[in-house]
Amino acid sequence: SQNFAVDRAAAEQQLAVLPDVAATARANRAFLARVVRCSLQLGISQFLDLGSGIPTIGNVHEVAHAIEPAARVAYVDHEPVAVAHARRLLSNDSRVSVTQADLGDPAAVLAAPGVAGLLDFARPLAVLMVSVLHFLPEDRDPPAVVAAYRDACAAGSLLAVSHATDEHLSTDRTAEGMAIYRRTATPLTLRRSSAAHALMPGYAVLEPGVVSPADWRPDRQPTSADREAARASWAAAGILPRR
C-alpha cells in the first residue's frame, strides 16, 4: 500500500500499544468493499467517499469498476498530502475525482466541483463514512453533519458507517491508545454501537444491523481471528426511504 513516513511513525506508535490496529484497519477495508458491492447490487453506481485517505489496495473505484465500469467515485479528504497523492494516481480517470475538504463542512463538500460536477444527486448514491466519524468531536454535531449529506441525497441512497469503539477493549489499552491520538492533529472520539442509530438519522438500517465490521454481510463465515481483528469498531449501513 501507499504510505508516508509520518503515517508509519504514527502507526508504529499505535501498534506498540494496540497490536490489532492494523488488523482493525483491514477489517474496515473489507467492510468498505462489501458495502460497495452491496450498493451496486442495489443499482447504486455513484459513491461519495468521505475521509478517503491515502489510496491503498482495494479502493472504492477499483472495487466498483471491476463490476460496473461506468461507476463514478468522488473521494474527499482534508489532508493535503493524501489528496495530492491521490490526484497524481487518479488524474487520468474521468470517472473519479479527488477533493480536498473537511467532511464536517457538508456545504463546502457538496459544492466542490469534484463532487457537484461528478455525482448526480437526483439519483441514488452511496455516502461512505468508513472509519471517519470518530474524528468529529461532539461539539461538531456529527448527527447534524450526516443529516446535511442525507438531505442532499435522493431516496434510495445508501449510507455506510464504521466507527471506533471501546466497548470490547480493556480500559488500560483504550486509555493508552487514546493518549496517542490526543497528541495528533486528529484526536479520536470513541462512540459505542448504541450510538449508531443517532449517527444515521432518517436511514432505515439494513440487515444485519449494527455489528462488527467482520459480521456485516461477510463473504465467508468470519473466524474468531476475523472477529478479534474487528472488535475495536462497529459497522452499519442504511437506505434513505422515500420522503
Backbone as JSON, one array per atom type, in Angstrom:
{
  "sequence": "SQNFAVDRAAAEQQLAVLPDVAATARANRAFLARVVRCSLQLGISQFLDLGSGIPTIGNVHEVAHAIEPAARVAYVDHEPVAVAHARRLLSNDSRVSVTQADLGDPAAVLAAPGVAGLLDFARPLAVLMVSVLHFLPEDRDPPAVVAAYRDACAAGSLLAVSHATDEHLSTDRTAEGMAIYRRTATPLTLRRSSAAHALMPGYAVLEPGVVSPADWRPDRQPTSADREAARASWAAAGILPRR",
  "N": [[0.84, -1.19, 0.0], [0.26, 2.39, -0.37], [2.09, 4.69, 1.52], [3.41, 7.08, 3.93], [6.27, 8.51, 5.67], [5.39, 9.87, 7.97], [2.89, 8.7, 8.42], [3.67, 6.08, 8.93], [5.18, 6.38, 11.27], [3.24, 7.22, 13.13], [1.57, 5.0, 12.99], [3.26, 2.99, 13.96], [3.56, 3.77, 16.61], [0.91, 3.43, 17.51], [0.58, 0.68, 17.06], [2.34, -0.37, 18.89], [1.0, -0.13, 21.26], [-1.61, -0.96, 20.72], [-1.81, -3.73, 19.27], [-3.58, -4.77, 17.42], [-4.37, -2.82, 15.66], [-3.67, -2.62, 12.92], [-4.94, -4.9, 11.93], [-7.56, -4.23, 12.51], [-7.89, -2.06, 10.78], [-7.73, -3.4, 8.33], [-10.02, -4.99, 8.53], [-12.02, -3.05, 8.45], [-11.55, -2.07, 5.92], [-12.25, -4.26, 4.37], [-14.96, -4.37, 4.99], [-15.76, -1.98, 3.75], [-15.37, -2.63, 1.03], [-17.3, -4.64, 0.72], [-19.61, -3.18, 1.17], [-19.58, -1.47, -1.06], [-19.97, -3.34, -3.12], [-22.5, -4.28, -2.35], [-23.99, -1.93, -2.71], [-23.87, -1.63, -5.5], [-25.31, -3.9, -6.24], [-27.77, -3.05, -5.45], [-28.32, -1.25, -7.38], [-27.01, 1.15, -7.25], [-24.59, 3.26, -8.44], [-22.84, 5.31, -7.98], [-20.6, 7.03, -5.87], [-19.76, 8.65, -2.83], [-17.03, 9.12, -1.12], [-16.07, 9.81, 1.95], [-13.47, 11.19, 3.82], [-11.42, 9.68, 2.7], [-8.67, 9.19, 2.65], [-5.23, 8.13, 2.05], [-4.64, 6.55, -1.04], [-4.95, 3.01, -1.17], [-4.67, -0.56, -1.45], [-7.5, -2.0, -3.04], [-9.33, 0.16, -3.35], [-12.32, 2.23, -3.45], [-13.05, 2.9, -6.11], [-11.73, 0.92, -7.53], [-12.93, -1.48, -6.67], [-15.58, -0.93, -7.43], [-15.4, -0.43, -10.24], [-14.6, -2.88, -11.19], [-16.92, -4.25, -11.3], [-18.91, -2.52, -12.3], [-18.08, -0.66, -14.82], [-18.77, 1.98, -15.45], [-19.18, 3.29, -13.1], [-19.12, 6.04, -10.8], [-16.92, 7.85, -8.72], [-16.37, 9.94, -6.04], [-13.83, 11.12, -4.19], [-13.08, 12.4, -0.97], [-11.02, 14.21, 1.17], [-9.39, 15.77, 3.96], [-6.71, 16.06, 4.25], [-3.81, 17.41, 2.97], [-1.54, 16.06, 1.84], [-2.46, 13.45, 1.38], [-4.5, 14.0, -0.46], [-3.08, 15.19, -2.6], [-1.45, 13.07, -3.37], [-3.36, 11.14, -4.11], [-4.54, 12.47, -6.26], [-2.45, 12.5, -8.1], [-2.28, 9.79, -8.69], [-4.76, 9.26, -9.81], [-5.39, 11.02, -11.82], [-5.93, 10.66, -14.52], [-8.39, 9.52, -14.88], [-11.59, 10.0, -15.72], [-13.84, 9.22, -14.42], [-13.49, 9.45, -11.77], [-12.93, 11.57, -8.97], [-10.98, 13.77, -6.88], [-11.14, 15.52, -3.96], [-10.1, 18.15, -1.85], [-11.26, 18.75, 1.24], [-13.1, 19.42, 4.26], [-14.9, 16.98, 5.8], [-16.66, 17.6, 7.78], [-17.84, 19.93, 7.03], [-20.37, 20.03, 5.31], [-21.65, 21.67, 3.37], [-19.56, 22.89, 1.95], [-18.26, 20.63, 0.93], [-20.28, 19.48, -0.7], [-20.62, 21.46, -2.57], [-18.27, 21.5, -3.93], [-16.43, 21.34, -6.99], [-15.45, 18.81, -7.79], [-17.21, 17.11, -6.61], [-19.93, 18.06, -6.94], [-19.82, 18.31, -9.69], [-19.41, 15.76, -10.63], [-21.07, 13.79, -9.46], [-24.5, 12.8, -9.6], [-26.96, 14.08, -7.89], [-29.64, 13.77, -8.07], [-30.13, 11.19, -8.44], [-29.95, 7.98, -6.73], [-27.19, 7.56, -4.48], [-24.2, 6.32, -2.9], [-23.12, 7.18, 0.25], [-20.18, 7.14, 1.89], [-18.87, 6.65, 4.98], [-16.55, 5.54, 6.36], [-14.71, 4.51, 9.04], [-14.3, 7.18, 9.93], [-16.06, 9.07, 11.17], [-15.42, 9.09, 13.84], [-13.46, 10.98, 14.07], [-14.74, 13.35, 14.29], [-15.52, 15.5, 16.78], [-17.86, 15.79, 19.57], [-18.71, 18.45, 19.74], [-18.92, 19.24, 17.14], [-21.17, 18.17, 16.23], [-21.91, 15.48, 14.98], [-24.32, 13.95, 14.14], [-25.85, 15.99, 12.9], [-24.17, 16.71, 10.83], [-24.15, 14.35, 9.29], [-26.87, 14.36, 8.64], [-27.01, 16.58, 6.97], [-25.69, 15.73, 4.64], [-27.42, 13.64, 4.04], [-29.78, 15.07, 3.41], [-29.15, 16.09, 0.96], [-29.3, 13.99, -0.7], [-30.92, 11.65, -2.94], [-33.94, 9.68, -2.52], [-33.52, 6.25, -1.73], [-30.82, 6.28, -1.62], [-27.7, 5.23, -0.12], [-26.14, 4.92, 3.08], [-23.1, 4.26, 4.61], [-21.44, 3.4, 7.56], [-18.64, 3.04, 9.64], [-17.15, 2.81, 12.87], [-14.94, 3.73, 15.49], [-14.75, 2.06, 18.63], [-14.81, 1.47, 22.19], [-15.99, -0.57, 23.5], [-15.41, -3.26, 23.58], [-12.85, -3.47, 24.41], [-10.02, -3.51, 26.65], [-9.81, -1.36, 29.5], [-7.31, -0.2, 30.12], [-5.79, -0.47, 27.74], [-7.33, 1.0, 25.99], [-7.11, 3.57, 27.12], [-4.36, 4.08, 26.78], [-4.15, 3.99, 23.99], [-5.86, 6.12, 23.29], [-4.42, 8.22, 24.37], [-2.29, 8.43, 22.61], [-3.63, 9.3, 20.28], [-4.55, 11.77, 21.19], [-2.33, 13.32, 21.02], [-2.08, 13.89, 18.4], [-3.06, 15.63, 15.33], [-5.58, 14.87, 14.83], [-7.55, 13.99, 17.0], [-9.31, 11.28, 18.6], [-12.76, 10.38, 18.99], [-14.39, 8.1, 20.76], [-17.24, 6.1, 20.2], [-19.99, 4.16, 21.22], [-21.71, 1.19, 19.98], [-24.36, 1.57, 20.51], [-24.84, 4.16, 19.85], [-25.19, 4.25, 17.16], [-27.65, 4.48, 15.68], [-28.4, 7.11, 16.2], [-26.4, 8.4, 14.84], [-27.09, 7.95, 12.27], [-29.34, 9.41, 11.19], [-32.66, 9.21, 10.03], [-32.28, 7.14, 8.26], [-33.05, 3.84, 7.14], [-31.92, 1.13, 8.69], [-30.02, -1.45, 7.31], [-30.16, -5.07, 7.23], [-27.39, -6.89, 8.51], [-27.95, -5.2, 10.69], [-26.47, -3.26, 13.34], [-23.28, -4.12, 13.72], [-20.15, -5.89, 14.27], [-17.53, -4.99, 11.97], [-16.58, -7.31, 10.71], [-18.76, -8.96, 10.73], [-20.62, -7.91, 9.06], [-22.49, -8.75, 6.5], [-20.68, -10.89, 5.55], [-18.33, -12.36, 3.22], [-17.59, -14.89, 3.68], [-17.87, -17.27, 6.36], [-17.09, -15.59, 9.28], [-14.02, -15.98, 11.04], [-12.75, -16.67, 14.37], [-10.49, -15.14, 14.58], [-10.97, -13.14, 12.67], [-13.1, -11.8, 13.9], [-11.89, -10.96, 16.23], [-10.05, -9.16, 15.19], [-11.74, -7.16, 14.36], [-12.96, -6.05, 16.54], [-12.65, -3.55, 17.64], [-14.27, -1.79, 16.41], [-17.54, -0.78, 15.2], [-20.07, -1.39, 12.72], [-22.37, -0.35, 10.16], [-25.04, -0.08, 7.75], [-27.37, 1.85, 5.89], [-30.49, 2.6, 4.22], [-31.94, 5.34, 2.52], [-35.2, 6.19, 2.96], [-38.11, 6.8, 0.87], [-39.21, 10.13, 0.9]],
  "CA": [[0.0, 0.0, 0.0], [0.98, 3.65, -0.4], [2.08, 5.44, 2.78], [4.5, 8.03, 4.09], [6.98, 8.35, 6.94], [4.57, 10.36, 9.09], [1.88, 7.68, 8.68], [4.33, 4.91, 9.51], [5.56, 6.71, 12.64], [2.02, 7.18, 13.94], [1.1, 3.61, 13.03], [4.13, 2.21, 14.83], [3.19, 4.13, 17.98], [-0.37, 2.79, 17.83], [0.76, -0.77, 17.08], [3.05, -0.73, 20.11], [0.01, -0.17, 22.34], [-2.77, -1.7, 20.24], [-1.27, -4.52, 18.17], [-4.6, -5.14, 16.44], [-4.77, -1.66, 14.87], [-3.55, -2.95, 11.5], [-5.99, -5.86, 11.62], [-8.82, -3.47, 12.52], [-7.95, -1.3, 9.53], [-8.04, -4.35, 7.25], [-11.42, -5.39, 8.68], [-12.84, -1.94, 7.97], [-11.36, -2.0, 4.47], [-13.05, -5.34, 3.8], [-16.35, -3.91, 5.11], [-15.97, -0.98, 2.7], [-15.5, -3.32, -0.26], [-18.6, -5.33, 0.67], [-20.64, -2.14, 1.03], [-19.58, -1.04, -2.46], [-20.63, -4.39, -3.91], [-23.92, -4.25, -1.99], [-24.58, -0.76, -3.36], [-24.03, -1.94, -6.92], [-26.41, -4.85, -6.34], [-29.0, -2.26, -5.27], [-28.45, -0.35, -8.52], [-26.31, 2.4, -6.96], [-23.29, 3.2, -9.12], [-22.05, 6.51, -7.7], [-20.11, 6.92, -4.5], [-19.1, 9.78, -2.19], [-16.18, 8.51, -0.09], [-15.66, 10.9, 2.82], [-12.33, 10.77, 4.62], [-10.92, 8.53, 1.93], [-7.28, 8.92, 3.0], [-4.25, 7.84, 1.0], [-5.05, 5.34, -1.78], [-4.32, 1.74, -0.84], [-5.22, -1.65, -2.25], [-8.94, -2.19, -2.88], [-10.06, 1.42, -3.24], [-13.71, 2.18, -3.87], [-13.19, 2.88, -7.57], [-11.26, -0.37, -8.04], [-13.98, -2.46, -6.4], [-16.76, -0.59, -8.23], [-15.16, -0.56, -11.68], [-14.5, -4.3, -11.53], [-18.3, -4.73, -11.51], [-19.61, -1.54, -13.13], [-17.04, 0.25, -15.31], [-19.23, 3.36, -15.54], [-19.4, 3.85, -11.76], [-18.43, 7.3, -10.5], [-16.45, 7.89, -7.34], [-15.8, 11.21, -5.58], [-13.09, 10.98, -2.94], [-12.92, 13.65, -0.23], [-10.19, 14.12, 2.36], [-8.91, 17.1, 4.36], [-5.25, 16.02, 4.41], [-3.23, 17.8, 1.68], [-0.64, 15.05, 1.28], [-3.3, 12.36, 0.87], [-5.2, 14.48, -1.65], [-2.11, 15.37, -3.69], [-1.02, 11.74, -3.82], [-4.49, 10.53, -4.82], [-4.71, 13.15, -7.55], [-1.41, 12.02, -9.01], [-2.59, 8.42, -9.1], [-6.07, 9.13, -10.45], [-5.64, 12.2, -12.65], [-6.33, 10.33, -15.9], [-9.66, 8.79, -14.87], [-12.69, 10.97, -15.66], [-14.92, 8.67, -13.58], [-13.06, 9.58, -10.38], [-12.43, 12.89, -8.59], [-10.38, 13.86, -5.55], [-11.39, 16.87, -3.44], [-9.62, 18.46, -0.5], [-12.3, 19.45, 2.01], [-13.4, 18.89, 5.59], [-16.21, 16.33, 5.74], [-17.51, 18.25, 8.76], [-18.44, 21.1, 6.38], [-21.07, 19.44, 4.17], [-21.95, 22.64, 2.31], [-18.35, 23.05, 1.13], [-18.04, 19.37, 0.2], [-21.31, 19.28, -1.72], [-20.47, 22.48, -3.62], [-16.97, 21.35, -4.59], [-16.58, 20.88, -8.38], [-15.2, 17.38, -7.92], [-18.38, 16.39, -6.1], [-21.13, 18.51, -7.65], [-19.66, 18.13, -11.13], [-19.27, 14.35, -10.99], [-22.18, 12.98, -8.97], [-25.86, 13.25, -9.89], [-27.68, 13.94, -6.63], [-31.04, 13.43, -8.35], [-30.19, 9.72, -8.44], [-29.36, 7.42, -5.51], [-25.74, 7.38, -4.39], [-23.73, 5.77, -1.63], [-22.26, 8.03, 1.05], [-19.33, 6.23, 2.65], [-18.2, 7.26, 6.14], [-15.92, 4.36, 6.95], [-13.6, 4.85, 9.94], [-14.02, 8.61, 9.84], [-16.87, 9.91, 12.05], [-14.79, 9.22, 15.16], [-12.6, 12.16, 14.07], [-15.59, 14.52, 14.54], [-15.9, 15.55, 18.2], [-19.28, 16.07, 19.84], [-19.06, 19.85, 19.51], [-19.17, 19.46, 15.72], [-22.51, 17.63, 16.0], [-21.89, 14.51, 13.88], [-25.62, 13.63, 13.52], [-26.26, 17.08, 12.01], [-23.32, 16.6, 9.64], [-24.71, 13.25, 8.48], [-28.17, 14.79, 8.13], [-26.82, 17.52, 5.85], [-25.45, 14.91, 3.45], [-28.68, 12.94, 3.76], [-30.76, 15.96, 2.79], [-28.74, 16.34, -0.42], [-29.37, 12.73, -1.45], [-32.21, 11.14, -3.4], [-34.43, 8.47, -1.89], [-32.84, 5.07, -2.23], [-29.38, 6.4, -1.38], [-27.18, 4.39, 0.96], [-25.11, 5.45, 3.97], [-22.32, 3.25, 5.32], [-20.65, 3.96, 8.66], [-17.97, 2.24, 10.68], [-16.76, 3.77, 13.91], [-14.13, 3.17, 16.59], [-15.44, 1.9, 19.9], [-14.01, 0.83, 23.24], [-16.87, -1.42, 24.3], [-14.87, -4.62, 23.67], [-11.42, -3.34, 24.69], [-9.69, -3.28, 28.05], [-9.72, 0.06, 29.84], [-5.92, 0.25, 30.06], [-5.36, -0.36, 26.34], [-8.06, 2.12, 25.41], [-6.52, 4.81, 27.63], [-3.06, 4.28, 26.13], [-4.4, 4.31, 22.58], [-6.42, 7.47, 23.2], [-3.35, 9.17, 24.67], [-1.56, 8.63, 21.36], [-4.44, 10.12, 19.38], [-4.65, 13.14, 21.69], [-1.11, 14.04, 20.63], [-2.11, 14.11, 16.95], [-3.97, 16.7, 14.88], [-6.91, 14.29, 14.64], [-7.91, 13.18, 18.16], [-10.4, 10.34, 18.38], [-13.9, 10.31, 19.9], [-14.98, 6.76, 20.69], [-18.69, 6.01, 20.44], [-20.41, 2.76, 21.28], [-22.66, 0.81, 18.94], [-25.68, 2.1, 20.87], [-24.96, 5.5, 19.24], [-25.24, 4.13, 15.7], [-28.87, 4.99, 15.07], [-28.35, 8.57, 16.28], [-25.45, 8.86, 13.84], [-27.64, 7.66, 10.95], [-30.72, 9.88, 11.31], [-33.5, 9.16, 8.84], [-31.97, 5.98, 7.43], [-33.53, 2.52, 7.54], [-30.72, 0.31, 8.8], [-30.11, -2.74, 6.62], [-29.66, -6.26, 7.93], [-27.72, -7.47, 9.82], [-28.0, -4.2, 11.74], [-25.21, -2.68, 13.82], [-22.47, -5.3, 14.06], [-18.73, -5.76, 13.98], [-17.29, -4.99, 10.53], [-16.4, -8.68, 10.21], [-20.06, -9.64, 10.68], [-21.55, -7.24, 8.14], [-22.63, -9.46, 5.22], [-19.36, -11.43, 5.19], [-18.24, -13.23, 2.05], [-17.44, -16.24, 4.22], [-18.1, -17.28, 7.8], [-15.94, -15.0, 9.98], [-13.31, -16.79, 12.03], [-12.54, -15.96, 15.63], [-9.45, -14.13, 14.32], [-11.64, -12.03, 11.99], [-13.88, -11.05, 14.88], [-10.93, -10.32, 17.13], [-9.47, -8.02, 14.47], [-12.74, -6.12, 14.11], [-13.72, -5.74, 17.76], [-12.49, -2.15, 18.03], [-15.17, -0.97, 15.58], [-18.84, -1.29, 14.79], [-20.38, -1.01, 11.34], [-23.78, -0.43, 9.76], [-25.42, 0.6, 6.51], [-28.8, 2.13, 5.84], [-31.08, 3.14, 2.99], [-32.78, 6.51, 2.73], [-36.53, 5.91, 2.44], [-38.78, 7.87, 0.13], [-39.73, 11.12, 1.84]],
  "C": [[0.88, 1.25, 0.0], [0.94, 4.28, 0.99], [3.33, 6.3, 2.86], [5.1, 7.88, 5.48], [6.14, 8.78, 8.13], [3.49, 9.34, 9.44], [2.5, 6.49, 9.39], [4.7, 5.17, 10.96], [4.35, 6.63, 13.57], [1.52, 5.74, 14.09], [1.94, 2.77, 13.97], [3.85, 2.5, 16.3], [1.92, 3.41, 18.4], [-0.2, 1.28, 17.97], [1.47, -1.23, 18.35], [2.07, -0.9, 21.28], [-1.17, -1.06, 21.97], [-2.34, -2.54, 19.04], [-2.3, -4.9, 17.12], [-5.07, -3.96, 15.59], [-4.73, -1.98, 13.38], [-4.65, -3.91, 11.08], [-7.36, -5.18, 11.6], [-8.98, -2.68, 11.24], [-8.3, -2.21, 8.36], [-9.5, -4.78, 7.31], [-12.35, -4.3, 8.17], [-12.73, -1.8, 6.46], [-12.2, -3.08, 3.77], [-14.54, -5.0, 3.88], [-16.67, -2.91, 4.0], [-16.19, -1.65, 1.35], [-16.85, -4.02, -0.37], [-19.74, -4.34, 0.54], [-20.73, -1.65, -0.42], [-20.29, -2.07, -3.33], [-22.12, -4.45, -3.62], [-24.63, -3.09, -2.68], [-24.84, -1.03, -4.83], [-25.16, -2.94, -7.14], [-27.76, -4.15, -6.19], [-29.21, -1.26, -6.4], [-27.8, 1.0, -8.31], [-24.91, 2.32, -7.56], [-22.51, 4.51, -8.99], [-21.81, 6.59, -6.2], [-19.44, 8.21, -4.06], [-18.34, 9.22, -0.99], [-15.56, 9.62, 0.74], [-14.56, 10.43, 3.77], [-11.62, 9.6, 4.0], [-9.46, 8.2, 2.2], [-6.39, 8.7, 1.79], [-4.65, 6.56, 0.28], [-4.23, 4.11, -1.37], [-4.87, 0.68, -1.78], [-6.73, -1.75, -1.99], [-9.69, -0.91, -2.64], [-11.46, 1.27, -3.79], [-13.82, 2.08, -5.39], [-12.73, 1.55, -8.16], [-12.32, -1.44, -7.85], [-15.18, -2.21, -7.31], [-16.53, -0.85, -9.71], [-14.98, -2.0, -12.12], [-15.87, -4.89, -11.84], [-19.06, -3.84, -12.47], [-18.61, -0.49, -13.61], [-17.47, 1.71, -15.37], [-19.44, 4.02, -14.17], [-18.55, 5.1, -11.55], [-18.12, 7.37, -9.02], [-15.84, 9.25, -7.05], [-15.15, 10.97, -4.23], [-12.94, 12.36, -2.3], [-12.04, 13.39, 0.99], [-9.66, 15.52, 2.68], [-7.39, 17.19, 4.34], [-4.57, 16.31, 3.07], [-2.34, 16.75, 1.04], [-1.43, 13.9, 0.67], [-3.98, 12.77, -0.43], [-4.25, 14.61, -2.83], [-1.68, 14.02, -4.25], [-2.13, 11.06, -4.62], [-4.69, 11.16, -6.19], [-3.66, 12.7, -8.56], [-1.75, 10.64, -9.55], [-3.82, 8.34, -9.99], [-6.37, 10.22, -11.46], [-6.16, 11.87, -14.04], [-7.67, 9.62, -15.98], [-10.82, 9.77, -14.68], [-13.86, 10.49, -14.8], [-14.66, 8.89, -12.1], [-12.59, 11.02, -10.14], [-11.85, 12.81, -7.19], [-10.49, 15.31, -5.09], [-10.78, 17.02, -2.06], [-10.67, 19.3, 0.2], [-12.48, 18.73, 3.34], [-14.79, 18.27, 5.55], [-17.18, 16.93, 6.74], [-18.14, 19.54, 8.27], [-19.18, 20.63, 5.14], [-21.35, 20.42, 3.04], [-20.76, 22.81, 1.38], [-18.09, 21.79, 0.31], [-19.01, 19.25, -0.96], [-21.21, 20.28, -2.86], [-19.18, 22.33, -4.4], [-17.15, 20.81, -6.01], [-16.38, 19.38, -8.55], [-16.33, 16.52, -7.42], [-19.61, 16.76, -6.92], [-21.04, 18.26, -9.15], [-19.59, 16.68, -11.58], [-20.49, 13.52, -10.63], [-23.52, 13.62, -9.31], [-26.71, 13.01, -8.65], [-29.18, 13.73, -6.83], [-31.23, 11.92, -8.39], [-29.58, 9.19, -7.15], [-27.84, 7.31, -5.6], [-25.41, 6.8, -3.02], [-22.79, 6.77, -0.97], [-21.48, 7.12, 2.0], [-18.58, 6.99, 3.74], [-17.55, 6.14, 6.95], [-14.69, 4.79, 7.75], [-13.27, 6.34, 9.91], [-14.83, 9.46, 10.81], [-16.26, 10.04, 13.44], [-13.78, 10.36, 15.21], [-13.41, 13.46, 14.21], [-15.98, 14.52, 16.0], [-17.36, 15.95, 18.36], [-19.64, 17.52, 19.52], [-19.24, 20.19, 18.04], [-20.47, 18.78, 15.27], [-22.55, 16.64, 14.82], [-23.26, 14.13, 13.31], [-26.11, 14.72, 12.57], [-25.44, 17.07, 10.72], [-23.86, 15.52, 8.72], [-26.04, 13.67, 7.86], [-28.04, 15.75, 6.96], [-26.51, 16.77, 4.56], [-26.72, 14.17, 3.05], [-29.65, 13.83, 2.99], [-30.41, 16.3, 1.35], [-28.97, 15.13, -1.32], [-30.8, 12.38, -1.85], [-32.62, 9.93, -2.57], [-33.78, 7.26, -2.54], [-31.34, 5.13, -2.08], [-28.98, 5.57, -0.16], [-26.17, 5.18, 1.79], [-24.42, 4.28, 4.64], [-21.43, 3.93, 6.34], [-19.91, 2.83, 9.36], [-17.29, 3.22, 11.62], [-15.97, 3.06, 14.99], [-14.94, 3.13, 17.88], [-14.5, 1.25, 20.91], [-14.8, -0.23, 23.98], [-16.35, -2.85, 24.45], [-13.37, -4.61, 23.97], [-11.19, -3.13, 26.18], [-9.5, -1.79, 28.3], [-8.29, 0.58, 29.69], [-5.47, 0.47, 28.62], [-6.06, 0.82, 25.67], [-7.44, 3.44, 25.83], [-5.19, 5.11, 26.95], [-3.24, 4.67, 24.66], [-4.94, 5.72, 22.41], [-5.35, 8.52, 23.49], [-2.51, 9.45, 23.43], [-2.33, 9.56, 20.44], [-4.55, 11.56, 19.85], [-3.44, 13.97, 21.31], [-1.06, 14.31, 19.13], [-3.05, 15.25, 16.62], [-5.39, 16.19, 14.73], [-7.27, 13.4, 15.82], [-9.19, 12.4, 17.91], [-11.51, 10.52, 19.41], [-14.53, 8.94, 19.74], [-16.47, 6.83, 20.98], [-19.11, 4.55, 20.36], [-21.48, 2.48, 20.22], [-24.07, 1.3, 19.24], [-25.91, 3.5, 20.29], [-25.21, 5.44, 17.75], [-26.48, 4.76, 15.1], [-28.93, 6.52, 15.13], [-27.42, 9.16, 15.24], [-25.94, 8.61, 12.41], [-29.09, 8.13, 10.88], [-31.47, 9.81, 9.99], [-33.25, 7.98, 7.93], [-32.59, 4.72, 8.01], [-32.33, 1.58, 7.52], [-30.95, -1.06, 8.17], [-29.66, -3.87, 7.53], [-28.19, -6.45, 7.58], [-27.74, -6.47, 10.97], [-26.63, -3.64, 12.08], [-24.36, -3.82, 14.39], [-20.99, -4.95, 13.94], [-18.53, -5.72, 12.47], [-17.15, -6.39, 9.94], [-17.72, -9.4, 10.02], [-21.06, -8.96, 9.76], [-21.48, -7.94, 6.77], [-21.3, -10.05, 4.73], [-19.43, -12.33, 3.96], [-18.09, -14.69, 2.46], [-17.68, -16.14, 5.72], [-16.89, -16.68, 8.52], [-15.32, -15.97, 10.99], [-13.2, -16.0, 13.33], [-11.47, -14.88, 15.46], [-10.04, -12.92, 13.61], [-12.37, -11.16, 13.0], [-12.98, -10.33, 15.87], [-10.36, -9.06, 16.49], [-10.44, -6.86, 14.38], [-13.41, -5.6, 15.38], [-13.58, -4.3, 18.21], [-13.38, -1.22, 17.22], [-16.56, -1.6, 15.53], [-19.15, -0.75, 13.4], [-21.87, -1.17, 11.08], [-23.96, 0.26, 8.42], [-26.92, 0.78, 6.52], [-29.21, 2.71, 4.5], [-31.98, 4.31, 3.34], [-34.16, 6.26, 2.13], [-37.07, 7.09, 1.63], [-39.42, 8.83, 1.12], [-41.11, 11.61, 1.41]]
}
